[in-house]
Amino acid sequence: MVIERKFVKDKVREYAVKEFLARHLERVGFSHIEIQKTPVGFSILIYSSKPGLIVGRHGLNIKEIQDVLQKEFKLESPVVEVREVDNPNLDPQIMAEQIGTQLMKFGVARFKAIGHKAVEKMIEAGAVGCQVKIGGKVPSTRARFWKFYAGYLPKCGDVAVKHVKKGFKSILMKPGIVGITVKLLPPGIQMPDQVYMKAVKPVAQEVKVEETKEAPKEEKKEKKPRPPKEKKEKSEAPKEKETKTE
């Protein structure tokens, strides 16, 4: 029981640290946090699209965050690192924050244009499918929700649980609280119901051509003209034998 309580306590503290950093790092392109326990202490990785704003001049913001984590949450020698997100348009948490910032800037009257623009950005970045859900008093006096989606986004199954990324952001406006939920299926996911054909390279067949040596043709001998046959002269009639007369 003691070990189980310790695990539960560590998870609760980890959740509290993530909530604190998410509130503290608003409007700086905050994506997500990874907390790893090392033999020396704790390593905290913060992913953001604007790492320079989090670090601050000469790393002053990082030092303040480390002091707060050590005093309030009792983390042993925390080390905070900030990493940049490669493609912010494929991160649902960053996209939800961008949509919330635009709604606060332009008002709820332009929520449809903001939602369609966000979906277009994610599809152009290479997302297989995405969905933006805006809920609250937008634009009427009664709470309702609007959905903007494009592409292929599975709602259930193994792919929806493991590979679909989710982001959520809530903002306070004059009509009330507005919730923004973004779901995204990143590129490069192999779907279980999709058939992939492997490209087979054609095998070059070696055709052996047997060289047949043709026998040299015999040169036709020129026929020499035969000499004309000499006609035999007719022999004279045989002489009559002389008969001796007695």
VOROVEX-516219 format. One record per residue (C-alpha): residue number from 1; residue in one letter; x, y, z. Coordinates in nm, 4 decimals, decimal comma, padded with zeros to 6 digits. Example, Ala and Ser with C-alpha at 12.3 -4.5 7.8 and 13.67 -1.06 7.14 Angstrom:
SITE pos code        u        v        w
SITE   1    A  01,2300 -00,4500  00,7800
SITE   2    S  01,3670 -00,1060  00,7140
***
This chain:
SITE pos code        u        v        w
SITE   1    M  00,0000  00,0000  00,0000
SITE   2    V  00,2861  00,2342  00,0742
SITE   3    I  00,4310  00,1902 -00,2754
SITE   4    E  00,0895  00,2476 -00,4354
SITE   5    R  00,0398  00,5678 -00,2398
SITE   6    K  00,3813  00,6871 -00,3494
SITE   7    F  00,2979  00,6264 -00,7171
SITE   8    V -00,0342  00,8076 -00,6797
SITE   9    K  00,1354  01,0977 -00,5030
SITE  10    D  00,3973  01,1274 -00,7778
SITE  11    K  00,1299  01,1275 -01,0484
SITE  12    V -00,0725  01,3943 -00,8698
SITE  13    R  00,2375  01,6113 -00,8338
SITE  14    E  00,3227  01,5591 -01,2004
SITE  15    Y -00,0276  01,6667 -01,3028
SITE  16    A -00,0043  01,9760 -01,0815
SITE  17    V  00,3316  02,0710 -01,2394
SITE  18    K  00,1863  02,0403 -01,5898
SITE  19    E -00,1161  02,2531 -01,4998
SITE  20    F  00,1049  02,5212 -01,3447
SITE  21    L  00,3366  02,5398 -01,6456
SITE  22    A  00,0432  02,5427 -01,8899
SITE  23    R -00,1059  02,8465 -01,7109
SITE  24    H  00,2324  03,0144 -01,6691
SITE  25    L  00,3303  02,9708 -02,0358
SITE  26    E  00,0174  03,1075 -02,2033
SITE  27    R  00,0488  03,2835 -02,5402
SITE  28    V  00,4055  03,1663 -02,6031
SITE  29    G  00,3241  02,8759 -02,8366
SITE  30    F  00,3135  02,6173 -02,5584
SITE  31    S  00,2644  02,2581 -02,6794
SITE  32    H  00,3258  01,9965 -02,4084
SITE  33    I  00,5590  01,8932 -02,1266
SITE  34    E  00,7566  01,5770 -02,0556
SITE  35    I  00,8787  01,5036 -01,7027
SITE  36    Q  01,1525  01,2438 -01,6607
SITE  37    K  01,3096  01,1272 -01,3371
SITE  38    T  01,6881  01,0938 -01,3445
SITE  39    P  01,9351  00,9651 -01,0840
SITE  40    V  02,0317  01,3263 -01,0086
SITE  41    G  01,6855  01,4835 -00,9992
SITE  42    F  01,4088  01,5715 -01,2478
SITE  43    S  01,4386  01,6653 -01,6133
SITE  44    I  01,1540  01,8772 -01,7545
SITE  45    L  01,1244  01,9183 -02,1328
SITE  46    I  00,9012  02,2028 -02,2550
SITE  47    Y  00,7987  02,1977 -02,6224
SITE  48    S  00,6999  02,5292 -02,7761
SITE  49    S  00,6879  02,7090 -03,1107
SITE  50    K  00,8498  03,0177 -02,9530
SITE  51    P  01,1304  02,8900 -02,7294
SITE  52    G  01,2990  03,2305 -02,7110
SITE  53    L  01,0059  03,3809 -02,5165
SITE  54    I  01,0175  03,0993 -02,2615
SITE  55    V  01,3921  03,1144 -02,2048
SITE  56    G  01,4012  03,4926 -02,1680
SITE  57    R  01,7051  03,7136 -02,1618
SITE  58    H  02,0085  03,5251 -02,0300
SITE  59    G  01,7786  03,2424 -01,9182
SITE  60    L  01,6109  03,4402 -01,6393
SITE  61    N  01,2683  03,2891 -01,7031
SITE  62    I  01,4108  02,9365 -01,6823
SITE  63    K  01,5761  03,0137 -01,3482
SITE  64    E  01,2475  03,1479 -01,2075
SITE  65    I  01,0618  02,8355 -01,3210
SITE  66    Q  01,3246  02,6097 -01,1617
SITE  67    D  01,3019  02,7969 -00,8287
SITE  68    V  00,9211  02,7693 -00,8225
SITE  69    L  00,9267  02,3987 -00,9035
SITE  70    Q  01,1835  02,3334 -00,6322
SITE  71    K  01,0097  02,5346 -00,3573
SITE  72    E  00,6380  02,4824 -00,4210
SITE  73    F  00,6353  02,1334 -00,5755
SITE  74    K  00,9460  02,0014 -00,3963
SITE  75    L  01,1194  01,8659 -00,7036
SITE  76    E  01,4785  01,7706 -00,6394
SITE  77    S  01,7218  01,9796 -00,8516
SITE  78    P  01,4887  02,0286 -01,1527
SITE  79    V  01,6521  02,0955 -01,4889
SITE  80    V  01,4280  02,2733 -01,7417
SITE  81    E  01,4980  02,2451 -02,1149
SITE  82    V  01,3058  02,4131 -02,3946
SITE  83    R  01,2745  02,2536 -02,7384
SITE  84    E  01,1219  02,3938 -03,0534
SITE  85    V  00,8302  02,2247 -03,2284
SITE  86    D  00,9196  02,1361 -03,5864
SITE  87    N  00,5809  02,2129 -03,7448
SITE  88    P  00,3392  02,4164 -03,5263
SITE  89    N  00,0521  02,3609 -03,7722
SITE  90    L  00,0610  01,9867 -03,6902
SITE  91    D  00,0382  02,0437 -03,3125
SITE  92    P -00,3251  02,0549 -03,1901
SITE  93    Q -00,2447  02,2357 -02,8645
SITE  94    I -00,0662  02,5194 -03,0459
SITE  95    M -00,3490  02,5443 -03,3000
SITE  96    A -00,6086  02,5611 -03,0197
SITE  97    E -00,4102  02,8425 -02,8571
SITE  98    Q -00,3898  03,0306 -03,1883
SITE  99    I -00,7660  03,0004 -03,2403
SITE 100    G -00,8312  03,1303 -02,8865
SITE 101    T -00,5981  03,4269 -02,9414
SITE 102    Q -00,7734  03,5185 -03,2671
SITE 103    L -01,1184  03,4927 -03,1078
SITE 104    M -01,0114  03,7285 -02,8292
SITE 105    K -00,8654  03,9681 -03,0864
SITE 106    F -01,1427  03,9735 -03,3503
SITE 107    G -01,4418  03,8663 -03,1405
SITE 108    V -01,6891  03,5818 -03,1811
SITE 109    A -01,8456  03,7387 -03,4896
SITE 110    R -01,5675  03,5983 -03,7105
SITE 111    F -01,5481  03,2522 -03,5533
SITE 112    K -01,6402  03,0726 -03,8789
SITE 113    A -01,3590  03,2314 -04,0779
SITE 114    I -01,1136  03,1556 -03,7946
SITE 115    G -01,2233  02,7904 -03,7754
SITE 116    H -01,2043  02,7299 -04,1513
SITE 117    K -00,8641  02,8999 -04,1713
SITE 118    A -00,7237  02,6778 -03,8951
SITE 119    V -00,8491  02,3631 -04,0687
SITE 120    E -00,6963  02,4776 -04,3973
SITE 121    K -00,3574  02,5342 -04,2294
SITE 122    M -00,3498  02,1843 -04,0797
SITE 123    I -00,4463  02,0141 -04,4067
SITE 124    E -00,1837  02,2116 -04,5999
SITE 125    A  00,0779  02,1084 -04,3414
SITE 126    G  00,0117  01,7418 -04,4290
SITE 127    A -00,2498  01,6266 -04,1776
SITE 128    V -00,4587  01,3272 -04,2885
SITE 129    G -00,7648  01,4695 -04,1141
SITE 130    C -00,8526  01,7318 -03,8538
SITE 131    Q -01,1446  01,8769 -03,6615
SITE 132    V -01,1976  02,2068 -03,4775
SITE 133    K -01,4804  02,2299 -03,2254
SITE 134    I -01,5781  02,5662 -03,0765
SITE 135    G -01,8302  02,5514 -02,7934
SITE 136    G -01,9984  02,8243 -02,5882
SITE 137    K -02,2165  03,1279 -02,6476
SITE 138    V -02,0925  03,1674 -03,0022
SITE 139    P -02,2509  03,3761 -03,1456
SITE 140    S -02,5948  03,3423 -02,9865
SITE 141    T -02,7001  03,3943 -02,6256
SITE 142    R -02,7459  03,0199 -02,5764
SITE 143    A -02,4517  02,7832 -02,5549
SITE 144    R -02,3930  02,5593 -02,8539
SITE 145    F -02,0982  02,4169 -03,0458
SITE 146    W -01,9732  02,4398 -03,4023
SITE 147    K -01,7556  02,1857 -03,5856
SITE 148    F -01,5127  02,2465 -03,8702
SITE 149    Y -01,3453  01,9412 -04,0201
SITE 150    A -01,1650  01,8148 -04,3286
SITE 151    G -00,9930  01,4956 -04,4417
SITE 152    Y -01,0229  01,1551 -04,2754
SITE 153    L -01,0354  01,1456 -03,8944
SITE 154    P -01,1346  00,8169 -03,7226
SITE 155    K -01,3591  00,8567 -03,4178
SITE 156    C -01,3106  00,5110 -03,2633
SITE 157    G -01,0756  00,2175 -03,2761
SITE 158    D -00,7060  00,1670 -03,2154
SITE 159    V -00,5982  00,4521 -03,4449
SITE 160    A -00,8285  00,7022 -03,2716
SITE 161    V -00,6922  00,6070 -02,9289
SITE 162    K -00,3198  00,5874 -03,0064
SITE 163    H -00,2493  00,8178 -03,2992
SITE 164    V -00,5088  01,0976 -03,3002
SITE 165    K -00,3649  01,4022 -03,1188
SITE 166    K -00,5870  01,6299 -02,9110
SITE 167    G -00,5566  01,9849 -02,7844
SITE 168    F -00,7857  02,1957 -02,5660
SITE 169    K -00,7974  02,5625 -02,4772
SITE 170    S -01,0557  02,7640 -02,2830
SITE 171    I -01,0817  03,1428 -02,2969
SITE 172    L -01,2941  03,3894 -02,1022
SITE 173    M -01,4898  03,6382 -02,3125
SITE 174    K -01,7781  03,8758 -02,2511
SITE 175    P -02,0533  03,6235 -02,3385
SITE 176    G -01,8858  03,3594 -02,1195
SITE 177    I -01,6279  03,0837 -02,1389
SITE 178    V -01,5526  02,9468 -02,4856
SITE 179    G -01,3930  02,6033 -02,5213
SITE 180    I -01,1799  02,5092 -02,8217
SITE 181    T -01,0988  02,1454 -02,9001
SITE 182    V -00,8678  02,0451 -03,1837
SITE 183    K -00,8178  01,6875 -03,3059
SITE 184    L -00,5615  01,5933 -03,5663
SITE 185    L -00,4342  01,2784 -03,7370
SITE 186    P -00,0674  01,3379 -03,8315
SITE 187    P  00,0809  01,2107 -04,1581
SITE 188    G  00,2702  00,8833 -04,1868
SITE 189    I  00,0205  00,6697 -03,9917
SITE 190    Q -00,0389  00,3248 -04,1405
SITE 191    M -00,4108  00,2532 -04,1312
SITE 192    P -00,5160 -00,1073 -04,0558
SITE 193    D -00,7846 -00,1098 -04,3281
SITE 194    Q -00,5622  00,0313 -04,5991
SITE 195    V -00,3722 -00,1864 -04,8420
SITE 196    Y -00,0241 -00,0803 -04,9436
SITE 197    M  00,1313 -00,2187 -05,2601
SITE 198    K  00,5038 -00,2650 -05,2601
SITE 199    A  00,6814 -00,1431 -05,5660
SITE 200    V  00,8578 -00,4347 -05,7314
SITE 201    K  01,1527 -00,3581 -05,9488
SITE 202    P  01,1348 -00,5325 -06,2859
SITE 203    V  01,3978 -00,8020 -06,3221
SITE 204    A  01,6074 -00,7544 -06,6301
SITE 205    Q  01,6163 -01,0836 -06,8166
SITE 206    E  01,9392 -01,1559 -06,9947
SITE 207    V  01,8664 -01,2930 -07,3358
SITE 208    K  02,1577 -01,4881 -07,4701
SITE 209    V  02,1831 -01,4586 -07,8407
SITE 210    E  02,3731 -01,7466 -07,9945
SITE 211    E  02,5927 -01,6324 -08,2718
SITE 212    T  02,5494 -01,8615 -08,5674
SITE 213    K  02,8395 -01,8654 -08,8014
SITE 214    E  02,7179 -01,8952 -09,1514
SITE 215    A  02,9245 -02,1188 -09,3736
SITE 216    P  03,1021 -01,9187 -09,6350
SITE 217    K  02,9244 -01,9463 -09,9593
SITE 218    E  03,1182 -02,1222 -10,2296
SITE 219    E  03,2052 -01,8954 -10,5028
SITE 220    K  03,0497 -02,0072 -10,8173
SITE 221    K  03,3156 -02,1133 -11,0592
SITE 222    E  03,2913 -01,9475 -11,3849
SITE 223    K  03,2155 -02,2024 -11,6454
SITE 224    K  03,4668 -02,1879 -11,9232
SITE 225    P  03,3170 -02,2271 -12,2628
SITE 226    R  03,3850 -02,5664 -12,4001
SITE 227    P  03,5725 -02,5791 -12,7267
SITE 228    P  03,3517 -02,6803 -13,0141
SITE 229    K  03,3752 -03,0424 -13,1047
SITE 230    E  03,5635 -03,1101 -13,4276
SITE 231    K  03,3547 -03,2879 -13,6767
SITE 232    K  03,5102 -03,6138 -13,7880
SITE 233    E  03,5626 -03,6282 -14,1628
SITE 234    K  03,3888 -03,9146 -14,3258
SITE 235    S  03,6370 -04,1834 -14,4096
SITE 236    E  03,6645 -04,2693 -14,7705
SITE 237    A  03,4971 -04,5811 -14,8924
SITE 238    P  03,7099 -04,8882 -14,8409
SITE 239    K  03,9072 -04,9761 -15,1398
SITE 240    E  03,8100 -05,2909 -15,3121
SITE 241    K  04,0543 -05,5641 -15,2625
SITE 242    E  04,2408 -05,6508 -15,5758
SITE 243    T  04,1725 -05,9978 -15,6752
SITE 244    K  04,4440 -06,1817 -15,8394
SITE 245    T  04,3464 -06,3354 -16,1769
SITE 246    E  04,4994 -06,6411 -16,2777
***
